[in-house]
Amino acid sequence: MVWNTGALRILVLALFSMAALHNSSAYAQSGSSLGAVNATSSKQRVLEQLTAAKNADWQAAMDPDVSLTRQGTFLNQMNKADRAIKELTHGFNVSQSELDEALWMPPKHMTEADRVRLIDQLKKARQQDDANEQAMLNDLAWTRSGFPVHTTEFDERKAKIDALIKDLEIGEHVRYSDIREALAVIPSPY
């Protein structure tokens, strides 16, 4: 039987969730101090999920059917999971966004429909960035602020999004991590 990495990850996470539910109900029935136990079991559960994600990313990166670009993406994801594991095991806090990023599993292949959908999403993200930049500039113009306007972050994002759209349109391989980053619209400061 051949499993794809996404299905394997979902299966592993489902098993961990079921085990966690079973464990938490057993603790509740035993009447033990739930605060310390839940914190420990929760941390252990996250470490198990991160380890499973790290292993799945490694396996996906070693798949000979995956492009070099995707291999790099999987190795990058593996490193994020590894970093989160190290921080947690050494007593450091890891934010939920860092955990989500470390647990995210990019797809191995991109279909033509995926490509079209991503181009559309990137164009919408660029339009939203433009609207947020214009809102910032309009607000500064109306307040007659003497401070210089810094649009560098918007300009760099536009260039990155434009490059990703171009690569997708001509059929080049792109890193999913770059796409995810580009889809995170800069919020308007106003």
Summary of the structure (lengths in Angstrom):
residues: 190
radius of gyration: 21.4
end to end distance: 53.8
largest distance: 67.1
contacts: 490
relative contact order: 0.10
helix: 75%
strand: 0%
